[in-house]
């Protein structure tokens, strides 16, 4: 589902933008600007007005919610397969979550008013953003069920695979504390499952650097939600407009 990184603006790698008709894509790109995704940066704060929509070309973004005094919990992940700000197609400019850069990279971004005007002028773009929103809602529903019914180990394997897909690399930086927050579990559970994966030769983990050694083996450990998530994406997003 993912391709190699580009080196310049002319090689757009966001799959949503790539699926637009050629003329619409050209006009839309002209409205955007390049923007760097810096690790751990908050792009959107919970309850604040959106100022831009983001279309990652590399790197990835976590959608995180805070409930009462509980630690933050990841409810979504966005890479080059999607966009941040799809709710703007409904006229909504606030979100209940915050968006934080989980893997650094680059993206195209567009101001809210410019995107809303572009969706009025380009029906194909509006249809695309609607699909992106529907896909994210389906995936978030699946993630909620996964959190409720699946054990830590299979959920960890799924999360690592999702991160590797969007990092476009076998190796990426992540701490066990961060993973425990994203999965909404105690760190000791993540440590145990990660140790088991490491003993079985699936991953290597040293000082915050995680490397996937056996992707097929890790896929075998992941819960069914990983494949279900990819199937949802193919069904809802891969048909050209």
C-alpha positions as CSV (number, residue, x, y, z in Angstrom):
1,X,0.0,0.0,0.0
2,X,3.0,2.3,0.5
3,X,5.7,3.5,-1.8
4,X,9.2,4.9,-1.5
5,X,9.8,8.4,-0.3
6,X,10.0,11.3,-2.8
7,X,12.7,13.9,-2.9
8,X,10.8,16.9,-4.3
9,X,7.4,18.5,-4.4
10,X,6.7,17.2,-7.9
11,X,6.6,13.6,-6.7
12,X,3.5,13.7,-4.6
13,X,3.2,10.5,-2.6
14,X,0.0,11.0,-0.6
15,X,-2.4,8.4,-2.0
16,X,-5.5,10.6,-1.7
17,X,-4.0,13.2,-3.9
18,X,-2.6,10.7,-6.3
19,X,-6.1,9.2,-6.8
20,X,-7.5,12.6,-8.0
21,X,-8.1,13.1,-11.8
22,X,-4.9,14.7,-13.3
23,X,-6.3,18.2,-13.8
24,X,-7.9,18.3,-10.4
25,X,-4.7,17.1,-8.8
26,X,-2.7,19.8,-10.5
27,X,-5.1,22.5,-9.4
28,X,-5.2,21.2,-5.8
29,X,-1.5,20.9,-5.4
30,X,-1.1,24.5,-6.4
31,X,-3.3,25.5,-3.4
32,X,-1.1,23.6,-1.0
33,X,2.3,24.3,0.6
34,X,5.0,21.9,1.8
35,X,5.2,21.4,5.6
36,X,7.6,19.4,7.7
37,X,6.2,16.9,10.2
38,X,8.5,17.2,13.3
39,X,8.5,14.3,15.8
40,X,6.2,14.9,18.9
41,X,4.8,18.2,17.5
42,X,1.1,18.8,18.1
43,X,-0.6,19.7,14.9
44,X,-4.1,20.1,16.4
45,X,-5.2,20.6,20.0
46,X,-8.4,19.1,21.3
47,X,-11.3,21.5,21.1
48,X,-9.4,24.1,19.1
49,X,-10.3,25.3,15.6
50,X,-8.6,23.6,12.7
51,X,-6.4,26.0,10.7
52,X,-5.1,23.6,8.1
53,X,-5.7,20.1,6.7
54,X,-2.6,17.9,6.2
55,X,-1.8,15.3,3.6
56,X,1.3,13.3,4.7
57,X,3.8,12.2,2.1
58,X,6.1,10.6,4.6
59,X,5.9,10.2,8.4
60,X,2.7,9.7,10.3
61,X,0.3,11.2,12.8
62,X,-1.5,9.8,15.9
63,X,-4.9,11.0,16.9
64,X,-5.0,11.0,20.7
65,X,-7.8,11.6,23.2
66,X,-7.7,12.4,26.9
67,X,-10.5,11.2,29.2
68,X,-10.7,12.7,32.7
69,X,-7.4,12.0,34.5
70,X,-6.5,8.9,32.5
71,X,-3.4,8.8,30.3
72,X,-3.9,9.7,26.6
73,X,-5.1,7.0,24.3
74,X,-4.5,6.7,20.5
75,X,-7.7,6.4,18.5
76,X,-6.3,6.7,15.0
77,X,-3.2,6.8,12.9
78,X,-2.7,8.7,9.7
79,X,0.0,8.3,7.1
80,X,0.4,8.9,3.4
81,X,-2.7,6.8,2.9
82,X,-5.0,9.5,4.4
83,X,-5.4,13.0,5.6
84,X,-5.8,15.0,8.7
85,X,-8.8,17.2,8.7
86,X,-11.4,15.2,6.7
87,X,-14.1,16.3,9.1
88,X,-14.0,19.7,7.3
89,X,-16.2,18.1,4.6
90,X,-19.0,18.3,7.1
91,X,-18.2,22.0,7.9
92,X,-16.7,21.0,11.3
93,X,-13.6,22.9,12.4
94,X,-13.1,21.4,15.9
95,X,-12.1,17.9,17.0
96,X,-12.3,16.0,20.3
97,X,-8.7,14.7,19.9
98,X,-5.3,16.2,19.4
99,X,-3.0,15.2,16.6
100,X,0.6,14.6,17.4
101,X,3.4,13.7,14.9
102,X,4.5,10.1,15.7
103,X,7.0,9.7,12.9
104,X,8.7,12.7,11.3
105,X,8.4,13.4,7.6
106,X,6.8,15.8,5.3
107,X,3.4,16.7,4.0
108,X,1.3,19.1,2.0
109,X,-1.0,21.3,3.9
110,X,-3.8,23.6,2.9
111,X,-5.7,26.3,4.9
112,X,-9.2,25.4,6.0
113,X,-10.9,28.1,3.9
114,X,-8.9,27.2,0.8
115,X,-9.8,23.5,1.2
116,X,-13.5,24.3,1.7
117,X,-13.6,26.5,-1.4
118,X,-11.7,23.9,-3.4
119,X,-14.2,21.2,-2.4
120,X,-17.0,23.5,-3.7
121,X,-15.2,24.0,-7.0
122,X,-13.9,20.4,-7.4
123,X,-16.6,17.7,-6.8
124,X,-13.9,15.0,-7.2
125,X,-12.0,16.5,-4.3
126,X,-15.1,16.7,-2.1
127,X,-15.9,13.0,-2.9
128,X,-12.3,12.0,-2.0
129,X,-12.4,13.8,1.4
130,X,-15.8,12.2,2.1
131,X,-14.3,8.8,1.5
132,X,-11.3,9.7,3.7
133,X,-13.7,10.6,6.6
134,X,-15.8,7.5,6.2
135,X,-12.6,5.3,6.1
136,X,-11.3,6.9,9.3
137,X,-14.6,6.4,11.1
138,X,-14.8,2.8,10.1
139,X,-11.2,2.3,11.2
140,X,-11.7,4.0,14.6
141,X,-14.7,1.8,15.2
142,X,-12.6,-1.2,14.5
143,X,-9.9,0.1,16.8
144,X,-12.4,0.5,19.7
145,X,-13.5,-3.1,19.3
146,X,-9.9,-4.3,19.1
147,X,-9.0,-2.5,22.3
148,X,-12.0,-4.1,24.1
149,X,-11.6,-7.7,22.9
150,X,-8.0,-8.5,21.9
151,X,-5.0,-9.2,24.2
152,X,-2.0,-6.9,24.5
153,X,0.3,-9.1,22.4
154,X,-1.8,-9.2,19.2
155,X,-2.6,-5.5,19.6
156,X,1.1,-4.7,19.9
157,X,1.9,-6.6,16.8
158,X,-0.8,-4.8,14.9
159,X,0.4,-1.4,16.1
160,X,4.0,-2.2,15.2
161,X,2.9,-3.2,11.7
162,X,0.8,-0.1,11.2
163,X,3.8,2.0,12.3
164,X,6.2,0.2,10.0
165,X,3.8,0.7,7.1
166,X,3.7,4.4,7.6
167,X,7.4,4.8,8.6
168,X,8.3,3.1,5.2
169,X,11.2,1.5,7.1
170,X,12.0,-1.6,9.0
171,X,13.4,0.6,11.8
172,X,11.9,3.5,13.7
173,X,12.1,5.3,17.0
174,X,9.6,4.5,19.7
175,X,9.7,4.0,23.5
176,X,7.8,1.3,25.4
177,X,6.3,4.0,27.5
178,X,4.9,5.7,24.4
179,X,3.5,2.4,23.1
180,X,1.8,1.7,26.4
181,X,0.1,5.1,26.2
182,X,-1.0,4.6,22.6
183,X,-2.5,1.1,23.5
184,X,-4.0,2.3,26.8
185,X,-2.3,-0.5,28.8
186,X,0.3,-0.7,31.5
187,X,3.9,-0.6,30.4
188,X,4.7,-4.0,32.0
189,X,2.3,-5.6,29.5
190,X,4.1,-4.0,26.6
191,X,7.5,-5.0,28.0
192,X,6.4,-8.6,28.3
193,X,5.0,-8.9,24.8
194,X,7.9,-7.0,23.2
195,X,10.3,-9.3,25.1
196,X,8.5,-12.3,23.7
197,X,8.6,-10.9,20.1
198,X,12.3,-10.3,20.6
199,X,13.1,-13.8,21.9
200,X,11.2,-15.2,18.9
201,X,13.3,-13.1,16.5
202,X,10.5,-11.0,15.3
203,X,11.9,-7.6,16.4
204,X,15.0,-6.1,17.9
205,X,14.7,-3.3,20.4
206,X,17.5,-1.2,21.8
207,X,17.4,2.2,23.5
208,X,14.2,3.4,21.8
209,X,15.1,2.0,18.4
210,X,12.8,-0.8,17.2
211,X,13.6,-2.9,14.1
212,X,11.3,-5.4,12.5
213,X,13.3,-8.5,11.7
214,X,10.5,-10.9,10.6
215,X,7.5,-9.1,9.2
216,X,5.6,-12.3,8.2
217,X,6.1,-13.6,11.8
218,X,4.8,-10.4,13.2
219,X,1.8,-10.5,10.9
220,X,1.2,-14.0,12.3
221,X,1.1,-12.6,15.8
222,X,-1.2,-9.7,15.0
223,X,-4.9,-9.7,15.6
224,X,-7.3,-10.0,12.7
225,X,-7.9,-6.2,12.9
226,X,-4.7,-5.5,11.0
227,X,-5.9,-7.3,7.8
228,X,-9.5,-6.0,8.4
229,X,-8.1,-2.4,8.5
230,X,-6.3,-2.9,5.2
231,X,-9.4,-4.4,3.6
232,X,-11.5,-1.5,4.7
233,X,-9.1,0.9,3.1
234,X,-9.0,-1.0,-0.2
235,X,-12.8,-1.2,-0.3
236,X,-13.4,2.5,0.5
237,X,-10.4,4.3,-1.0
238,X,-8.7,2.5,-3.9
239,X,-11.3,3.1,-6.6
240,X,-10.2,6.0,-8.7
241,X,-12.6,9.0,-8.8
